[in-house]
Amino acid sequence: MTPPPRKPDSPRRPPTIPYAGATPPVFAASVGIPPAPPPPPRPLTASAQRRGWTDPIVRFWILASVALVGIGGWFVTEQVIASRSEAWLIANGAPVTATVISVGGDARVGKKSPPGSPCTLKFDWNGQTINVDGTLASNDFVTTGETVLLHIDPNDTSVWTDRSAPEPLGRRLIAGAVVIPAVLITVAAAMMLRRRLLGVWRDAEAALYTVVQTRYSALAPLSHTVLCVVGTGRDPTIVTVYLPARFPRPKPGEVLWLIRRSGKAKSAIAACAFE
């Protein structure tokens, strides 16, 4: 009886060879070895270019860049809003004369404290004595018992400023400037790693590797993290590659075409992910 024809692999499954046993498989012409990727130099196809951006390591640095840009955007927005609120308060707030009654919890009259020290002030508003906490914008020493002109929000006396003119917006944004070099570093890292990946795809040699284990990694939640050893069994080095989640989860004993630079196990990539 003629055996039924073997069901072909799913078109999305990377080329594999079923394997069972405790030692690496011995490849033979009778086994349907999947076709190897093109010899180097390989073309940088649209699929390879796209994979260069979506590789988990590159994607990590891209997401870090996006996060830093988001933080910088949030900081700038917050400072612009604060600057406009301060300008409104100076122009429309009610002027009151306040007295510094304590600085840093010390109520000794005449005690001088450095600029920016937290202090408590009191003033009269609508027949009531109001106490507020905060820091004075003055660069001079803060003296307990001195009087200060404040502009307060008539609807919320806890909102006040002792400035007579708004702080320049540029000065407010200086602290956020540290985000710029951080973004440049993460973007440069992403570009460099992508260039390295595409260089491996284009120029490195391909070899058959046996899957040892497939697991989940927090670094690559949208990919299979696949641990492999070279198919001939002559090199025990474990090589880790990432396979897009659209491919079926590889099982131990299956084989994949990997591309890596000689002597650099960390440079390995799964050929099918770039094809």
Contacts in CASP RR format, 6 or more apart in sequence:
PFRMAT RR
TARGET T0000
AUTHOR 0000-0000-0000
METHOD contacts of the structure
MODEL  1
MTPPPRKPDSPRRPPTIPYAGATPPVFAASVGIPPAPPPPPRPLTASAQR
RGWTDPIVRFWILASVALVGIGGWFVTEQVIASRSEAWLIANGAPVTATV
ISVGGDARVGKKSPPGSPCTLKFDWNGQTINVDGTLASNDFVTTGETVLL
HIDPNDTSVWTDRSAPEPLGRRLIAGAVVIPAVLITVAAAMMLRRRLLGV
WRDAEAALYTVVQTRYSALAPLSHTVLCVVGTGRDPTIVTVYLPARFPRP
KPGEVLWLIRRSGKAKSAIAACAFE
9 15 0 8 1.000
9 16 0 8 1.000
10 248 0 8 1.000
12 246 0 8 1.000
12 247 0 8 1.000
12 248 0 8 1.000
13 247 0 8 1.000
13 248 0 8 1.000
14 243 0 8 1.000
14 247 0 8 1.000
14 250 0 8 1.000
14 256 0 8 1.000
14 257 0 8 1.000
14 270 0 8 1.000
14 272 0 8 1.000
14 273 0 8 1.000
15 34 0 8 1.000
15 35 0 8 1.000
15 255 0 8 1.000
15 256 0 8 1.000
15 257 0 8 1.000
15 272 0 8 1.000
16 34 0 8 1.000
16 211 0 8 1.000
16 250 0 8 1.000
16 254 0 8 1.000
16 255 0 8 1.000
16 256 0 8 1.000
17 25 0 8 1.000
17 27 0 8 1.000
17 31 0 8 1.000
17 32 0 8 1.000
17 33 0 8 1.000
17 34 0 8 1.000
17 254 0 8 1.000
17 255 0 8 1.000
18 253 0 8 1.000
18 254 0 8 1.000
19 25 0 8 1.000
19 210 0 8 1.000
19 253 0 8 1.000
19 254 0 8 1.000
19 255 0 8 1.000
20 253 0 8 1.000
21 253 0 8 1.000
23 233 0 8 1.000
24 210 0 8 1.000
24 229 0 8 1.000
24 230 0 8 1.000
24 231 0 8 1.000
24 232 0 8 1.000
24 233 0 8 1.000
25 31 0 8 1.000
25 210 0 8 1.000
25 231 0 8 1.000
25 253 0 8 1.000
25 255 0 8 1.000
27 33 0 8 1.000
27 208 0 8 1.000
27 231 0 8 1.000
33 208 0 8 1.000
34 257 0 8 1.000
36 206 0 8 1.000
36 257 0 8 1.000
37 206 0 8 1.000
37 257 0 8 1.000
37 259 0 8 1.000
37 271 0 8 1.000
37 274 0 8 1.000
37 275 0 8 1.000
40 202 0 8 1.000
40 203 0 8 1.000
40 204 0 8 1.000
40 205 0 8 1.000
41 202 0 8 1.000
41 203 0 8 1.000
42 48 0 8 1.000
42 201 0 8 1.000
42 202 0 8 1.000
42 203 0 8 1.000
43 202 0 8 1.000
44 198 0 8 1.000
44 201 0 8 1.000
44 202 0 8 1.000
45 274 0 8 1.000
45 275 0 8 1.000
47 274 0 8 1.000
47 275 0 8 1.000
48 198 0 8 1.000
48 201 0 8 1.000
48 274 0 8 1.000
48 275 0 8 1.000
49 198 0 8 1.000
51 197 0 8 1.000
51 244 0 8 1.000
51 273 0 8 1.000
51 274 0 8 1.000
52 58 0 8 1.000
52 194 0 8 1.000
52 197 0 8 1.000
52 198 0 8 1.000
52 274 0 8 1.000
53 59 0 8 1.000
53 62 0 8 1.000
53 194 0 8 1.000
54 244 0 8 1.000
55 193 0 8 1.000
55 194 0 8 1.000
55 197 0 8 1.000
55 242 0 8 1.000
55 269 0 8 1.000
55 273 0 8 1.000
56 217 0 8 1.000
56 219 0 8 1.000
56 220 0 8 1.000
56 222 0 8 1.000
56 223 0 8 1.000
56 242 0 8 1.000
57 193 0 8 1.000
57 219 0 8 1.000
57 242 0 8 1.000
58 190 0 8 1.000
58 193 0 8 1.000
58 194 0 8 1.000
58 197 0 8 1.000
60 219 0 8 1.000
61 186 0 8 1.000
61 187 0 8 1.000
61 189 0 8 1.000
61 190 0 8 1.000
61 193 0 8 1.000
62 186 0 8 1.000
62 190 0 8 1.000
64 186 0 8 1.000
65 183 0 8 1.000
65 186 0 8 1.000
65 187 0 8 1.000
65 190 0 8 1.000
68 179 0 8 1.000
68 182 0 8 1.000
68 183 0 8 1.000
68 186 0 8 1.000
69 179 0 8 1.000
69 183 0 8 1.000
71 179 0 8 1.000
72 176 0 8 1.000
72 179 0 8 1.000
75 173 0 8 1.000
75 175 0 8 1.000
75 176 0 8 1.000
75 179 0 8 1.000
76 173 0 8 1.000
76 176 0 8 1.000
79 169 0 8 1.000
79 172 0 8 1.000
79 173 0 8 1.000
80 169 0 8 1.000
82 172 0 8 1.000
83 166 0 8 1.000
83 167 0 8 1.000
83 169 0 8 1.000
83 172 0 8 1.000
86 161 0 8 1.000
86 163 0 8 1.000
86 166 0 8 1.000
86 167 0 8 1.000
87 166 0 8 1.000
89 151 0 8 1.000
89 152 0 8 1.000
89 153 0 8 1.000
89 159 0 8 1.000
89 160 0 8 1.000
89 161 0 8 1.000
90 151 0 8 1.000
90 161 0 8 1.000
90 163 0 8 1.000
90 164 0 8 1.000
90 165 0 8 1.000
90 166 0 8 1.000
93 151 0 8 1.000
93 152 0 8 1.000
93 153 0 8 1.000
93 154 0 8 1.000
94 125 0 8 1.000
94 151 0 8 1.000
94 152 0 8 1.000
94 153 0 8 1.000
94 154 0 8 1.000
95 149 0 8 1.000
95 150 0 8 1.000
95 151 0 8 1.000
96 123 0 8 1.000
96 124 0 8 1.000
96 125 0 8 1.000
96 149 0 8 1.000
96 150 0 8 1.000
96 151 0 8 1.000
96 152 0 8 1.000
97 123 0 8 1.000
97 147 0 8 1.000
97 148 0 8 1.000
97 149 0 8 1.000
97 150 0 8 1.000
98 121 0 8 1.000
98 122 0 8 1.000
98 123 0 8 1.000
98 132 0 8 1.000
98 147 0 8 1.000
98 148 0 8 1.000
98 149 0 8 1.000
98 150 0 8 1.000
99 121 0 8 1.000
99 122 0 8 1.000
99 123 0 8 1.000
99 145 0 8 1.000
99 146 0 8 1.000
99 147 0 8 1.000
99 148 0 8 1.000
100 119 0 8 1.000
100 120 0 8 1.000
100 121 0 8 1.000
100 136 0 8 1.000
100 142 0 8 1.000
100 143 0 8 1.000
100 144 0 8 1.000
100 145 0 8 1.000
100 146 0 8 1.000
100 147 0 8 1.000
100 148 0 8 1.000
101 107 0 8 1.000
101 120 0 8 1.000
101 121 0 8 1.000
101 122 0 8 1.000
101 131 0 8 1.000
101 144 0 8 1.000
101 145 0 8 1.000
102 119 0 8 1.000
102 120 0 8 1.000
102 144 0 8 1.000
103 111 0 8 1.000
103 113 0 8 1.000
103 117 0 8 1.000
103 118 0 8 1.000
103 119 0 8 1.000
103 120 0 8 1.000
103 142 0 8 1.000
103 143 0 8 1.000
103 144 0 8 1.000
104 113 0 8 1.000
104 117 0 8 1.000
104 118 0 8 1.000
104 119 0 8 1.000
105 120 0 8 1.000
106 113 0 8 1.000
106 144 0 8 1.000
107 144 0 8 1.000
108 144 0 8 1.000
109 144 0 8 1.000
109 145 0 8 1.000
110 143 0 8 1.000
110 144 0 8 1.000
110 145 0 8 1.000
110 146 0 8 1.000
111 143 0 8 1.000
111 144 0 8 1.000
112 141 0 8 1.000
112 142 0 8 1.000
112 143 0 8 1.000
113 119 0 8 1.000
113 141 0 8 1.000
113 142 0 8 1.000
113 143 0 8 1.000
113 144 0 8 1.000
114 141 0 8 1.000
114 142 0 8 1.000
115 136 0 8 1.000
115 138 0 8 1.000
115 139 0 8 1.000
115 140 0 8 1.000
115 141 0 8 1.000
115 142 0 8 1.000
116 135 0 8 1.000
116 136 0 8 1.000
116 142 0 8 1.000
117 135 0 8 1.000
117 142 0 8 1.000
118 133 0 8 1.000
118 134 0 8 1.000
118 135 0 8 1.000
119 133 0 8 1.000
119 134 0 8 1.000
119 135 0 8 1.000
119 136 0 8 1.000
119 142 0 8 1.000
119 144 0 8 1.000
120 131 0 8 1.000
120 132 0 8 1.000
120 133 0 8 1.000
120 134 0 8 1.000
121 131 0 8 1.000
121 132 0 8 1.000
121 133 0 8 1.000
121 134 0 8 1.000
121 148 0 8 1.000
121 150 0 8 1.000
122 129 0 8 1.000
122 130 0 8 1.000
122 131 0 8 1.000
122 132 0 8 1.000
123 129 0 8 1.000
123 130 0 8 1.000
123 132 0 8 1.000
123 150 0 8 1.000
123 152 0 8 1.000
124 130 0 8 1.000
125 152 0 8 1.000
125 157 0 8 1.000
130 157 0 8 1.000
132 157 0 8 1.000
132 158 0 8 1.000
132 160 0 8 1.000
136 142 0 8 1.000
136 148 0 8 1.000
136 162 0 8 1.000
137 161 0 8 1.000
137 162 0 8 1.000
137 163 0 8 1.000
137 167 0 8 1.000
138 148 0 8 1.000
138 162 0 8 1.000
148 162 0 8 1.000
149 162 0 8 1.000
149 164 0 8 1.000
150 160 0 8 1.000
150 161 0 8 1.000
150 162 0 8 1.000
151 160 0 8 1.000
151 161 0 8 1.000
151 162 0 8 1.000
151 163 0 8 1.000
152 159 0 8 1.000
152 160 0 8 1.000
153 159 0 8 1.000
153 160 0 8 1.000
196 267 0 8 1.000
197 269 0 8 1.000
200 259 0 8 1.000
200 260 0 8 1.000
200 261 0 8 1.000
200 267 0 8 1.000
200 268 0 8 1.000
200 269 0 8 1.000
201 259 0 8 1.000
201 269 0 8 1.000
201 271 0 8 1.000
201 274 0 8 1.000
204 259 0 8 1.000
204 260 0 8 1.000
204 261 0 8 1.000
204 262 0 8 1.000
204 267 0 8 1.000
205 259 0 8 1.000
205 260 0 8 1.000
205 262 0 8 1.000
206 257 0 8 1.000
206 258 0 8 1.000
206 259 0 8 1.000
206 271 0 8 1.000
207 230 0 8 1.000
207 231 0 8 1.000
207 257 0 8 1.000
207 258 0 8 1.000
207 260 0 8 1.000
208 230 0 8 1.000
208 231 0 8 1.000
208 232 0 8 1.000
208 255 0 8 1.000
208 256 0 8 1.000
208 257 0 8 1.000
208 258 0 8 1.000
209 228 0 8 1.000
209 229 0 8 1.000
209 230 0 8 1.000
209 231 0 8 1.000
209 239 0 8 1.000
209 255 0 8 1.000
209 256 0 8 1.000
209 257 0 8 1.000
209 258 0 8 1.000
209 268 0 8 1.000
210 228 0 8 1.000
210 229 0 8 1.000
210 230 0 8 1.000
210 231 0 8 1.000
210 233 0 8 1.000
210 253 0 8 1.000
210 254 0 8 1.000
210 255 0 8 1.000
211 226 0 8 1.000
211 227 0 8 1.000
211 228 0 8 1.000
211 250 0 8 1.000
211 251 0 8 1.000
211 252 0 8 1.000
211 253 0 8 1.000
211 254 0 8 1.000
211 255 0 8 1.000
211 256 0 8 1.000
212 227 0 8 1.000
212 228 0 8 1.000
212 229 0 8 1.000
212 238 0 8 1.000
212 252 0 8 1.000
212 253 0 8 1.000
213 226 0 8 1.000
213 227 0 8 1.000
213 252 0 8 1.000
214 224 0 8 1.000
214 225 0 8 1.000
214 226 0 8 1.000
214 227 0 8 1.000
214 249 0 8 1.000
214 250 0 8 1.000
214 251 0 8 1.000
214 252 0 8 1.000
215 225 0 8 1.000
215 227 0 8 1.000
216 225 0 8 1.000
217 223 0 8 1.000
217 225 0 8 1.000
217 242 0 8 1.000
219 225 0 8 1.000
220 242 0 8 1.000
222 244 0 8 1.000
222 245 0 8 1.000
223 242 0 8 1.000
223 243 0 8 1.000
223 244 0 8 1.000
223 245 0 8 1.000
224 242 0 8 1.000
224 243 0 8 1.000
224 244 0 8 1.000
224 245 0 8 1.000
224 247 0 8 1.000
224 249 0 8 1.000
224 250 0 8 1.000
225 240 0 8 1.000
225 242 0 8 1.000
226 240 0 8 1.000
226 241 0 8 1.000
226 242 0 8 1.000
226 243 0 8 1.000
226 250 0 8 1.000
226 256 0 8 1.000
226 270 0 8 1.000
227 238 0 8 1.000
227 239 0 8 1.000
227 240 0 8 1.000
228 238 0 8 1.000
228 239 0 8 1.000
228 240 0 8 1.000
228 241 0 8 1.000
228 256 0 8 1.000
228 258 0 8 1.000
228 268 0 8 1.000
229 235 0 8 1.000
229 236 0 8 1.000
229 237 0 8 1.000
229 238 0 8 1.000
229 239 0 8 1.000
230 237 0 8 1.000
230 239 0 8 1.000
231 255 0 8 1.000
237 265 0 8 1.000
238 265 0 8 1.000
239 258 0 8 1.000
239 260 0 8 1.000
239 265 0 8 1.000
239 268 0 8 1.000
240 266 0 8 1.000
240 268 0 8 1.000
241 256 0 8 1.000
241 258 0 8 1.000
241 268 0 8 1.000
241 269 0 8 1.000
241 270 0 8 1.000
241 273 0 8 1.000
242 270 0 8 1.000
242 273 0 8 1.000
243 250 0 8 1.000
243 256 0 8 1.000
243 270 0 8 1.000
243 272 0 8 1.000
243 273 0 8 1.000
244 273 0 8 1.000
247 272 0 8 1.000
247 273 0 8 1.000
250 256 0 8 1.000
256 270 0 8 1.000
256 271 0 8 1.000
256 272 0 8 1.000
257 270 0 8 1.000
257 271 0 8 1.000
257 272 0 8 1.000
258 268 0 8 1.000
258 269 0 8 1.000
258 270 0 8 1.000
258 271 0 8 1.000
259 268 0 8 1.000
259 269 0 8 1.000
259 271 0 8 1.000
259 274 0 8 1.000
260 267 0 8 1.000
260 268 0 8 1.000
260 269 0 8 1.000
261 267 0 8 1.000
END
